[in-house]
Amino acid sequence: MNSIRFLYAAYVATWLIHAIYLGSLVRRYGLLRQRLKEISKK
Amino acid sequence: MKRLFPILAVLTALLLVFALYQALVVAPTERTMGDVQRIFYYHVPSAWTAFLLFLVNLVASVVYLVKRNPIADALAVVSAEVGVVFCTVVLVTGPIWARPVWGIWWTWDIRLTSTLVLWLIYVSYLMLRRFSDSAQTPVLAAALAIFGALDVPLVYFSIWYFRTQHPQPVIGGGGSIDPRMLRVLMINWMAFLCFAFLMCWSRYRLETLHREVEEAEALETLLDVR
């Protein structure tokens, strides 16, 4: 059974999901910081 | 606190690398499935972590319903969101394992279906939180979270009480596991728990900031009206 590619696919998929989520956290944090700055400038 | 987070992040990264090495190199190769069985070291700890986060969500939701505590409400959102991420890992790695072992990506088996339903319930919970502006949203979400949590024992015990294609539980329930595999499984679970804790910490900071922005916007609107 040539299963090694399925093993790598599962591990890569896991870290891809986590990376996408962490990226979304960073992006949302940046947007909120920017919005807070805009409000405090007014 | 600001110094603690990067220290914990580095320690968690080291633990995750160590756990990966244990899963890919140290753990013995399973006799019938071969190397593909090593998916188990990511699949099972992700499922346990998701269950734990959904339990946190349940407790926080009940506390919010009883005390109307905003910290409990924030914890409920945070645990649900991170729980959905881990549940997504479970739903992705499961079929990747099933394809070479069962010959199919998916079957409407009770364990698989109830896990998908669990994921859908918490995705709807997050959508409710995201798109509803009503003041009643936290209360409705907390009630939905209680119903969602009812699915967790169904998912967990489904392989104990129903005929299913899914492998039997490795701990309790009649299943068994090589002690070396169990050790690697526990190391990976510890690593994922630490990682989930840091993700929750980051998401909690985001939630706090989000509430600050909401308050500032409300104040801005009030000043504009005057």
Interface residues (C-beta under 8 A of the other chain):
Chain A: M1 N2 S3 I4 F6 L7 A9 A10 Y11 A13 T14 I17 H18 Y21 L22 L25 R28 Y29 L32 R33 R35 L36 I39 S40 K42
Chain B: L20 L24 M33 G34 D35 V36 R38 I39 Y42 H43 S46 V85 T88 V89 V92 T93 I96 W97 R99 P100 F195 M199 S202 R203 R205 L206 L209 H210 E212 V213 A216 E217 E220
